[in-house]
Amino acid sequence: MAKRYELSDEAWAVVADLFTETHGRGRPRLSDRLMLDGVLWVLCSGAAWRDMPERFGPWSTVYQRFRVWRNQGTFDQMLIRLHLRLNEQGLIDLQTWMIDSTAVRATRASSGAGKRGLDEPADHALGRSRGGLTTKIHMPCDANGTPLRFLLSGGQASDISYARPLLDEVSIPSSQCGRPRKRCKWLLADKGYDAEALRRYCDRYRIQPVIPLRSMKRKPKPGLPRLFDRPKYRQRNIIERMFGWLKENRRIVTRFDKLAKSYAAMVSLACSMRCLRHLFSYRA
């Protein structure tokens, strides 16, 4: 039986080939599963890498393995594979999606990093807002609370500015022949996404937006007014609860990483753990 902060045997069997590498000459390679359990311990506890328990081995080895997996995009590949497994079993709702964002406070130690590589944004997804240094996570999910994709930005960025790029990057793979699923039937969002540009985007792809109107003066437009499906909008609490579950991981609720790609790797791992929970709890 797996201990706390560790993967179970059936969960490891799903993703083992993504993390396991063949080792040639030299010193024996430490167990990849043990290294991944060490990364999960940091994700859930929020402690520093140096405070890692000795049962996971040297903390520097675990951190170096995390950097290798981060640079190779292993955590993103893990999330894509779990999306494929969930879609095969019909555990992803392809009809109703919802989009929202959440702000995460960043510590003072997370600032001051230099430019690191082409995939690292210039501002490191850090911004000044009312709460100080913050990072914002933009994410859509389905009606089952499964995270589908995410983008990072500074805390001062508006929600609507990242809505279209985020929806364009959603791709649900399928084992059957054909293209992956990229659109839904209903899109639920709060008043922060009340913009005519997003509504025209939904009309182009035949998506029904369920977005309440802000209380502001509007110019009269010809034609029938848009209808607001209030009973459907009540499902939007699912994404709020999904963010609440992700923030139970202390490495997510507070940002300690200097680089945006390191924090994004932690968010991808947290989303993968959410998908694993759906995969095995629903099967039971």
N, C-alpha and C positions, 0 to 999 in steps of 0.2 A: 504494500500500500504506500502511495506517495505521501511524503511529508508535506508540511505547509511550505509554500513557495517552490514546489517542485512539480514537474510534469508527471502525469501518470504513465503507465506502460502503453496504454492504448493511444494516448495523445502523442507520445514520442514516436510510436510506430507510423503515425501519419506524416510527420515532418522530419524523420531521422535522416533521410538521404540529402536534405538541404543543408544540414549542419555537419555531416560527417565527411571528412576528407581522407583520401589515402595518404599514408605517411611513408616516406622512403627511409633513407639512412638518417642516422643521428639519434638523439635522445628519444625515448618513447613519448608519443604525444599523449597528453592528458585527455581524459574522456570528454568528448564534445557535449554529451548530455550533462555531465557535472558542470561544465562551463556555462551551459545555458541555464541550469538551475541557479548558478551564481548570479547571472544577469537578472533572472526573475526575482531573486532575493533583493537586489538593489532596486528594481522597479517597484516592488510592493512595499518595502520598508522605507525607501527614501534615504537610506544612510549613504555615507560616503564610501567610495570603493575601498579605501584603506581600512574601513571598519568591518569588512566582510569576515564572516566566521571562517575558521581554519578548515572546516570540513569541505569547503569548496576549493581548497588549494591556494596557491599564492594569488593575492588580489591583482597583482600586475599581469599575471597570465590570463585571468578572467577578463580584465579590461582590454588587453591586447586582442583577445579573441573577439570581444564585442566590437572593437574597431574594425577588424577584418570583415566581420559579418555586416557591419554598417556600410562599409565602402563597397562591398559586393552586392548590396541590395538584398541580402538574404531574408531580412524581416519582411520586406515588401513581397518577395516571392512566397513566403509563408502565408501571408494574408491572402494572396491570389489563390493559392492551393486550397485554403479553407473555404473561400468563396465558391470554388468549383465543387467541393464536397457538399457544401450546404445546398447549392443549387441542384445537384443531382438528387438529393433527398427531398426537394421541395420545401426547404426550410428558409428560403429567401422570398419575401413577398415582392413580386415584380410589378405589382399594380400600384401600390401606395408607398411613396417615399416622402420624407420630410427633411428639411434642411435648417440648420441653425449654427450658431457659433457660441463659444464660451471663452472667457478671458482667464488667463493663468498668470498669477503674480510671479515675477522672476526675482531671484535674489541679486544682491549687489555683485556677488562673485561671478554671475553669469554674463556680465558685461565686460567689455574691453578686449574682445578677441579680434585678431587681425583677419585679413582676407585669407581663406583657406580653400583653394580649389574653385573650379568653375561651377560646381553644383551648390556652393554656399552663397546665399544672398548677401548683399553688401551690408544690410542692417542686421543680419543674423536673426531675423524675425523678432526683433525687440523694438518696442516703441514706448513712448511716454503717454500715459493716459492719467485719468484722475487718481488711479491707485498707484502711480509710480511706474516702474519698469514692468511691462506686461507683454505677454504673447497671447495671440488669439488663435484658437483652433476652429477652423471652418470645416464642417462635416455633415454629410447626408447619411441617413440610415433608412432602413425599411420599416414596415409595420411591426416586425418582430424585434426591433432594437438592434439589428445587426449593422455595425458600421461598414459603409461601402467605400468611402474614400475620404481624404482629409487634405487640407492645405494649412500652412502656417503663415501668419502675418504679424506685424506689429499690433500692439493693443489699440492703437488709435485708428486702425483701418475700419472702414464701414463694412457692414455685412453684405450689402447689395453689390459692392465692387468685386466680390469674390464669388458671387452666386453662379454666373455663367461659366467662368473657367472651371469651377468645381464640378458643375453638372456635366461639362464636356469631358471630364476625365473619368467619370464613372464608367466602369466596364465590368459586367458580370459575366465571367466565362461560363461556357457550357461544354459538356462532353460530346454533345451531338454536333452534327455538321451545321455550319452556319456561323454568322457573326455573333459576337458577344452582345448581351443585352445592355443598351445604353440609355434607354428612355423608360419612363413609367407612364401610368395613366393619370394619377393624381399626385400633385406636389403640394405639400403642406408647409407653410412658413408663417412667421409672425409679421407684425406690422413693419419691422425693419426691412422687409423685402418687398414692400408695397412700392413698386416702380413700374412704369409703363413699359420700359425696356424689357424687364423680366417677363411681363405678361405677353408681350409680342413674341419673345423667345419661346414661351410655352405654346402659344398658338401655332408657331411654325412647326413644332414637332408634335402637335396634337396632344399636348399635356393639359390637363385641367388644373389651373392654379387655385388653391384654396388658401387665399391670403386676405385677411381683413383689411379694410380701408382705414387709413389714418384720418384723424379728424382735422382736415385742412380744406381750404377753399380750392375747388377744382373748376376748371373751365368746362362748360357743358359740351358734350360730344354727341354726334348723331348716332342713332341706333339704340338698341335696347341696352340697359345697364347690365353690368356683369353681376351674376348671382353669387352669393356667398353661402356655401354649404356648411352651416354651423354644426350639425351633428358629425360631419366628417372631420371638421377642424378639432373636435375634442380628442382625436387620436394623437394630436401633436405632443401630448405629455410624454409620449414614448421616447422621443429624442432627449427630453429633459432628464428622464430617468436614466437613459443611456449615458449621458454626460456625468450624472451622479455616480454611476458605477465606475466609469473610467477614472474619476477623480478619487476613488478609494485607493488607487495606487498613488502612493505619496510622491513618487518621482514624476507624476503627471500633474498633480494638483499644485505643485511648486516647481518651477524650473530652476535647476542647478547647472545645466549644461551651457557652456559658452557657445557652442556651435549649434546652428539650427538643425543640421543633419543628424547630430547626436540625439537631440530632443525628438526629432521626427522618428528616429529608430525606436525610441522608447514608446512613442505613441503607437507605432505600427505593432510593436510587441503586445501592448495592452489591448489593441483591437483584435489581435490574433487570439489572445486569451479569452476575449469575449466570444469570438466565433467558436473556439473549442468548447466553451461552456454550452453554447447552443447545440453544438453537434452531438455531444454525449449526453447532456441532460434530457434533450428532447427524445433521443433514441431510447433512453430508459423509460 
